[in-house]
C-alpha cells in the first residue's frame, strides 16, 4: 500500500550505516578470517605447524638464557668474502633427508600442542589397525616422539621411492585436512592421517605414482580395501581440493626451514665450488627460459584488458 511504501522510505532515508561499519571493511574482515583459517590454500596465511612450535621454541630459548646454555650457533658455518657456504636444498629441489626430518618435526608439534582430541573413526588405529599386533588400550594417551614419527615416514618414503617435494605436499594436505574436517592429529590417528596424506600426495605430485596395492607390500597387514576407503574419505574431507599453488608450496618450504633453524636441525653446508656455481646458474637459466616460454604461450592464447596497454598502435592509412 501507499502508506507502507512511505513508511519504508522514511526508514531508509533516516537510517545511516555507522562510519565504523562499512560494507567493504566487513568483506575484508571475512576475507582475512578465511586466510587465517586456511593456510594450505592461501599464501598469506600462517602455517599451523610453525605457530604451534613457537611456544616450545620460546620456552627453550628462555631456559637456555637462564641456564647460560649456548644455543648451538657457534658451530654454524657462516659465509665470508672468500668462501660461500651453501646447502644442497632449494625450493625446487629440496634435500630429501632434511625435508623429511622437518616435516616429521612439524607433525610432532601438531600432536604435542594439539587443542583437543577430535577425530574420525576412519583414522582411528584401534578401529583400523595397520598391523596385526594388538593395539594397547591406552594407545591414545602416549604422544609419539619425533624419532618414532621420522622412522615411520622415512620407511614409507624409502620403500616407495618418493621425492622431497612429495613430503612438503603431504604436510600441505595434512593441514588442509585438519582445517576442513575440524579434527586434531593425536596419538590415536596420526599414523593413518599421515599415511593418507602421503598416499594422496604421491599420486598428485609424482609422475610415477605408487598404487595402493604397493603400500600393502610395505605395510604387510593392511588391506587394499582399507586403503581405498581411507583414500576416498580423505578426498571427501578435502572437498576434492588437491590443488597446491606454487606460492603455498614455497611458503611451506621456507617455513619448514625456519622450523629447522629454530630447532637446530642444520642443513649440511659445504663451500660453494666452481662446478656447483655453474650448475646453479644453469638451473636458474633453465627455469627462467621455461617461465618465459610459458608466458609467451599464455600471451598467444588470449589477451586481457591489461595486455592491451603494451600493444603497439599502427598509424591509419587514409586513401
C-alpha positions as CSV (number, residue, x, y, z in Angstrom):
1,X,0.0,0.0,0.0
2,X,1.0,3.7,-0.3
3,X,1.3,4.1,3.5
4,X,3.6,1.2,3.9
5,X,5.8,2.4,1.0
6,X,6.0,5.8,2.5
7,X,7.0,4.3,5.9
8,X,9.7,2.2,4.3
9,X,11.1,5.2,2.5
10,X,11.2,7.2,5.7
11,X,13.1,4.4,7.5
12,X,15.5,4.1,4.5
13,X,16.3,7.8,4.4
14,X,16.8,8.2,8.2
15,X,19.0,5.1,8.8
16,X,22.6,5.5,8.1
17,X,25.4,3.0,8.3
18,X,27.7,3.8,11.2
19,X,31.0,5.2,9.9
20,X,33.0,2.4,11.7
21,X,30.9,-0.3,10.0
22,X,31.5,-0.2,6.2
23,X,30.4,-2.9,3.9
24,X,33.9,-3.0,2.3
25,X,35.5,-3.4,5.7
26,X,33.2,-6.3,6.6
27,X,34.1,-8.1,3.4
28,X,37.8,-7.5,4.1
29,X,37.5,-8.9,7.6
30,X,35.7,-12.0,6.3
31,X,38.5,-12.4,3.7
32,X,41.2,-12.1,6.4
33,X,39.4,-14.7,8.5
34,X,39.4,-17.1,5.6
35,X,43.1,-16.5,5.0
36,X,43.9,-17.2,8.6
37,X,41.8,-20.4,8.8
38,X,43.1,-21.9,5.5
39,X,46.9,-21.8,5.4
40,X,47.0,-24.6,3.0
41,X,45.0,-22.6,0.4
42,X,46.3,-19.1,0.8
43,X,50.0,-18.0,0.7
44,X,49.5,-15.1,3.2
45,X,48.1,-17.3,6.0
46,X,50.5,-18.6,8.6
47,X,51.2,-22.3,8.7
48,X,49.7,-24.1,11.6
49,X,52.8,-26.1,12.5
50,X,55.1,-23.1,12.8
51,X,52.6,-21.4,15.1
52,X,52.3,-24.5,17.3
53,X,56.1,-24.8,17.5
54,X,56.7,-21.2,18.8
55,X,55.6,-21.9,22.4
56,X,58.3,-24.6,22.7
57,X,60.9,-22.5,20.9
58,X,60.3,-19.6,23.3
59,X,60.5,-21.9,26.3
60,X,63.7,-23.5,25.1
61,X,65.3,-20.1,24.5
62,X,64.2,-18.9,27.9
63,X,65.6,-22.0,29.5
64,X,68.9,-21.6,27.7
65,X,69.2,-18.0,28.7
66,X,68.5,-18.7,32.4
67,X,70.9,-21.7,32.5
68,X,73.5,-19.9,30.3
69,X,73.4,-22.6,27.7
70,X,74.8,-21.8,24.3
71,X,72.1,-22.1,21.6
72,X,74.4,-24.0,19.4
73,X,75.1,-21.3,16.9
74,X,78.8,-21.3,17.5
75,X,79.2,-24.4,15.4
76,X,77.3,-22.9,12.5
77,X,79.2,-22.0,9.4
78,X,79.0,-18.5,8.0
79,X,79.9,-17.2,4.6
80,X,82.8,-14.7,4.3
81,X,84.3,-12.7,1.5
82,X,86.5,-15.6,0.4
83,X,84.1,-18.5,1.0
84,X,80.4,-19.0,0.5
85,X,78.7,-21.9,2.3
86,X,75.6,-23.3,0.8
87,X,73.5,-26.4,1.3
88,X,72.1,-28.7,-1.4
89,X,68.5,-27.9,-0.7
90,X,66.5,-25.5,-2.8
91,X,62.8,-24.8,-3.1
92,X,62.7,-26.6,-6.5
93,X,65.0,-29.4,-5.4
94,X,64.8,-29.9,-1.6
95,X,67.1,-32.3,0.2
96,X,65.1,-35.5,0.9
97,X,66.5,-36.4,4.3
98,X,66.4,-32.9,5.7
99,X,62.9,-32.3,4.4
100,X,61.5,-35.5,5.9
101,X,63.1,-34.5,9.3
102,X,61.5,-31.1,9.1
103,X,58.1,-32.4,8.0
104,X,58.0,-35.1,10.8
105,X,59.1,-32.4,13.3
106,X,56.1,-30.3,12.2
107,X,53.8,-33.4,12.7
108,X,55.3,-33.8,16.1
109,X,54.4,-30.3,17.2
110,X,50.9,-30.8,15.7
111,X,50.4,-33.7,18.1
112,X,52.2,-32.3,21.1
113,X,50.4,-28.9,21.0
114,X,47.0,-30.0,19.8
115,X,43.9,-28.2,21.0
116,X,41.9,-31.4,21.7
117,X,41.4,-35.0,20.5
118,X,38.8,-34.6,17.8
119,X,39.0,-37.5,15.4
120,X,37.1,-39.6,12.9
121,X,36.6,-43.4,13.0
122,X,38.2,-43.9,9.6
123,X,41.6,-42.7,11.0
124,X,41.4,-44.4,14.4
125,X,44.1,-47.0,14.7
126,X,42.1,-49.1,17.1
127,X,39.2,-49.5,14.6
128,X,41.5,-49.8,11.6
129,X,44.9,-51.2,12.8
130,X,47.9,-51.0,10.5
131,X,49.5,-54.2,11.9
132,X,48.3,-57.4,13.4
133,X,49.8,-56.5,16.7
134,X,47.2,-55.8,19.4
135,X,46.7,-52.0,19.9
136,X,47.1,-51.2,23.7
137,X,44.1,-49.9,25.5
138,X,45.9,-46.7,26.4
139,X,47.2,-46.1,22.9
140,X,45.6,-42.7,22.8
141,X,47.4,-41.4,25.9
142,X,51.0,-41.6,24.7
143,X,52.3,-39.0,22.3
144,X,54.9,-40.3,19.8
145,X,58.3,-38.7,19.9
146,X,60.0,-37.1,16.8
147,X,62.2,-40.2,16.1
148,X,59.2,-42.5,16.0
149,X,57.4,-40.3,13.5
150,X,60.5,-39.9,11.5
151,X,61.1,-43.7,11.2
152,X,57.5,-44.3,10.1
153,X,57.6,-41.6,7.4
154,X,61.2,-42.4,6.3
155,X,60.2,-46.1,5.9
156,X,57.3,-45.2,3.6
157,X,59.4,-42.7,1.5
158,X,62.3,-45.1,1.2
159,X,60.3,-48.1,0.1
160,X,58.0,-46.2,-2.3
161,X,61.0,-44.0,-3.6
162,X,59.1,-40.8,-3.0
163,X,60.6,-37.3,-3.5
164,X,61.2,-34.5,-1.1
165,X,58.6,-32.3,-2.9
166,X,56.1,-35.1,-2.1
167,X,56.9,-34.7,1.7
168,X,56.1,-31.0,1.5
169,X,52.8,-31.6,-0.3
170,X,52.0,-34.3,2.3
171,X,52.2,-31.6,5.0
172,X,50.0,-29.2,3.0
173,X,47.3,-31.9,2.7
174,X,47.6,-32.8,6.4
175,X,47.0,-29.2,7.5
176,X,44.2,-28.9,4.9
177,X,42.5,-32.0,6.3
178,X,42.7,-30.7,9.9
179,X,41.3,-27.3,8.8
180,X,38.5,-28.6,6.6
181,X,37.4,-31.6,8.7
182,X,37.9,-29.7,12.0
183,X,39.8,-32.6,13.6
184,X,43.1,-32.9,15.5
185,X,46.0,-35.2,14.8
186,X,46.7,-37.1,18.0
187,X,48.2,-40.5,19.2
188,X,45.2,-42.5,18.1
189,X,45.1,-41.3,14.5
190,X,48.4,-39.8,13.4
191,X,49.7,-42.8,11.5
192,X,46.6,-43.2,9.3
193,X,46.3,-39.5,8.7
194,X,50.0,-39.3,7.7
195,X,49.6,-42.4,5.5
196,X,46.5,-41.0,3.8
197,X,48.3,-37.7,3.1
198,X,51.3,-39.5,1.7
199,X,49.1,-41.7,-0.4
200,X,47.3,-38.7,-1.9
201,X,50.5,-36.5,-2.4
202,X,52.4,-39.3,-4.2
203,X,49.5,-39.7,-6.7
204,X,49.1,-36.0,-7.3
205,X,52.8,-34.9,-7.3
206,X,54.9,-37.8,-8.6
207,X,54.7,-38.7,-12.3
208,X,55.0,-42.4,-11.4
209,X,52.5,-42.8,-8.6
210,X,52.6,-45.7,-6.2
211,X,49.5,-47.8,-6.3
212,X,47.5,-48.6,-3.2
213,X,48.5,-52.3,-3.5
214,X,52.1,-51.3,-3.4
215,X,51.6,-49.7,0.1
216,X,50.2,-53.1,1.2
217,X,53.6,-54.6,0.3
218,X,55.2,-52.0,2.6
219,X,52.7,-52.3,5.4
220,X,52.1,-56.1,5.3
221,X,48.9,-56.3,7.4
222,X,46.8,-53.6,5.8
223,X,44.3,-54.5,3.0
224,X,43.7,-52.8,-0.3
225,X,40.1,-52.2,0.6
226,X,41.1,-50.3,3.7
227,X,43.5,-48.2,1.7
228,X,40.8,-47.4,-0.9
229,X,38.3,-46.5,1.8
230,X,40.7,-44.2,3.6
231,X,41.7,-42.5,0.4
232,X,38.1,-41.9,-0.5
233,X,37.3,-40.4,2.9
234,X,40.4,-38.3,2.8
235,X,39.4,-36.8,-0.6
236,X,35.8,-36.2,0.5
237,X,37.0,-34.4,3.7
238,X,39.3,-32.3,1.5
239,X,36.2,-31.5,-0.7
240,X,38.3,-32.9,-3.5
241,X,40.6,-29.8,-3.3
242,X,44.0,-31.2,-4.2
243,X,45.4,-28.1,-5.8
244,X,48.6,-26.8,-4.2
245,X,49.5,-23.3,-5.6
246,X,53.2,-22.6,-6.1
247,X,53.1,-19.7,-3.6
248,X,51.6,-22.1,-0.9
249,X,54.3,-24.7,-1.7
250,X,57.1,-22.1,-1.4
251,X,55.6,-20.8,1.9
252,X,55.6,-24.3,3.4
253,X,59.2,-24.9,2.2
254,X,60.6,-21.7,3.8
255,X,58.5,-22.2,7.0
256,X,60.0,-25.7,7.3
257,X,63.5,-24.1,7.0
258,X,62.5,-21.7,9.7
259,X,61.4,-24.6,11.9
260,X,64.7,-26.4,11.3
261,X,66.6,-23.2,12.2
262,X,64.6,-22.8,15.5
263,X,65.2,-26.4,16.5
264,X,68.9,-26.6,15.5
265,X,68.2,-29.0,12.6
266,X,71.0,-27.8,10.5
267,X,71.3,-28.5,6.8
268,X,74.6,-29.8,5.6
269,X,76.7,-26.8,4.5
270,X,79.5,-27.1,2.0
271,X,81.8,-24.4,0.4
272,X,80.4,-23.3,-3.0
273,X,82.7,-24.7,-5.6
274,X,83.0,-23.5,-9.2
275,X,81.2,-26.6,-10.5
276,X,78.3,-26.1,-8.1
277,X,78.0,-22.4,-9.0
278,X,77.9,-23.3,-12.7
279,X,75.2,-25.9,-12.0
280,X,73.1,-23.5,-10.1
281,X,73.5,-20.9,-12.8
282,X,72.4,-23.4,-15.4
283,X,69.3,-24.4,-13.4
284,X,68.5,-20.7,-13.0
285,X,68.7,-20.1,-16.7
286,X,66.6,-23.2,-17.5
287,X,63.9,-22.1,-15.1
288,X,64.0,-18.5,-16.5
289,X,63.7,-19.8,-20.1
290,X,60.8,-22.1,-19.1
291,X,58.9,-19.3,-17.5
292,X,59.5,-17.1,-20.5
293,X,58.1,-19.8,-22.8
294,X,55.1,-20.2,-20.6
295,X,54.3,-16.5,-20.5
296,X,54.7,-16.2,-24.3
297,X,52.3,-19.2,-24.8
298,X,49.8,-17.6,-22.4
299,X,50.0,-14.3,-24.3
300,X,49.4,-16.1,-27.6
301,X,46.3,-17.8,-26.2
302,X,44.5,-14.8,-25.0
303,X,44.8,-11.0,-24.4
304,X,43.2,-9.3,-21.5
305,X,42.5,-5.6,-21.0
306,X,45.8,-5.3,-19.1
307,X,47.7,-6.7,-22.0
308,X,46.3,-4.2,-24.5
309,X,48.4,-1.4,-23.0
310,X,51.6,-3.0,-24.4
311,X,50.2,-3.5,-27.9
312,X,51.8,-1.0,-30.4
313,X,49.3,1.0,-32.4
314,X,49.9,1.4,-36.1
315,X,49.1,4.6,-38.0
316,X,45.9,4.6,-40.0
317,X,46.4,5.0,-43.8
318,X,43.9,7.3,-45.4
319,X,43.3,6.9,-49.1
